[in-house]
Amino acid sequence: MRVLLTNDDGITATGLNVMRRALLELADVELEVIAPDSNRSATGRAVTLRDPIWVEEVEFGDGTTGFATDGTPVDCVRFAALGLVEAPPELIVSGINHGANLGDDITYSGTVAAALEGILLGVPAVAVSLVRGGDFGPLAAFVARLVDELDDVPMPQGTLLNVNGPGGEVRGARAGRLGKRVYNDRMELTEEDDGRRRYRLYGETPSYEHEPGTDFAAIAEGLIAVTPIHFDLTDQAGVEELAGFDLERLLRPATEAVE
């Protein structure tokens, strides 16, 4: 199996390299690494549209090499699909991210964005993140085993697995839905200079809604949380409800004014 490993923390990040070594131990994996040359956390699904992207081959010190780019995590996946490596990947592993990606956080995450790009390309993907202070080793071993047994893992087409490891001892693993993040952001003035004002918007520690069956609940119990995610954001019930509404009525005032 041809596996692409990427991340958003950068090619020298500890999490990526622990995951890289775990994947290299799998006999049936042909591993390629393409990752940002520096930290690109919280870039979401950003892409580099206007500027060419630098690429540099780097050595990992164990006889293997990868590619570092000054693009985004999504750019890295595109590079793999468009020919930077010998053949397109059959699986994308993104991570291990330094910090969890739970609940609503996934919409900001470059780690999850890279995995989502795989789904758009028709390639199965796993996004992997670890609560800060946790041990990368057990989570990397878990994901490597998942990759090794991928044919037996229930992964519907168009679905990625979002995997998060707890900050302390790993007591097991459980599937669950995305939870609800509670952000405690506030606008704080930090500086004024010649009519300009500088603010801090983020930084307060967020919390979450305590509900059973969520990824947050699994992490709180010391479990690896596994959440299947798909890219279809359509509210089907909403489509059906709107189908009974006269949308063309909203257009008539404008068209009648032109006449």
C-alpha positions, 0 to 999 in steps of 0.5 A: 500500500502506498501511504502519504504521511503529512501534517501541519506542524512541519516536517521536523515535528516530533509527532510526524516522525514518531508516526513515520517510524511506526509506518516504516515498520509495516512490511506492506507499506510504501511510505512517502512524506510530504509536509510543510517546511514549518508550522502551518497549524490552524490553516484549515483548507487553505491552498497556495493559489498565486505563488509557486511553491518551493520543494526541498528533499530532506533526509531523516537520518535513517536512510529515508527521505521526504519532501518539505514545501513552503505550501499548506497541508492541502498543497502537500496532498496535491503534490502527491496526487499530481506527480511529485512522488512516483505514484499517487497514494492509496492512503493518507495519514495526516499527523500526529498533530501536536494538540487535539482536534476534537469537535468543532476544532476540526473546521480550523485544523490543517491536519484534518484539512489534509485528510479531507483533501484525500477524500476529495481525491477519492483516497481514504484518509486518517487524521491523527492528533494528540492532546498536549502532554500525551505520549506519541508512541501508543497513538502511533502504534494504534494508527499503524495497526489500523493501517495494517488492518485497513481492509477490515476497518469499516470506512465507507467511501468518502469518509475519513477517520479522525483519531485523537489520543488522550493526554495521559495513560491510554485505557482503550479506544472508542468510536464516537461522534464529534462533540460541541466545543465551547470557545471562551474567546474575547477581544483584548486591546494590547496596543495603540499606535498612531490611530491603530489598535492591536487586539488579541482575539484568541488564547483563552482555554476553550471548554466543551459540552459534556455529552456521552458518546462524543470524542470529548467524552472518550478523551476525558475517559483516557480513550483514543477517540475515533470519529468517522467524518464525511465531506457532504455538508448538505442538510438534506432535511433543509433541502426538502423543506426549501423545495416546498418554498416558492424561491422564485417569488424572491426573484420577481421584484428584481425582474419586474423592476428591470421590465 
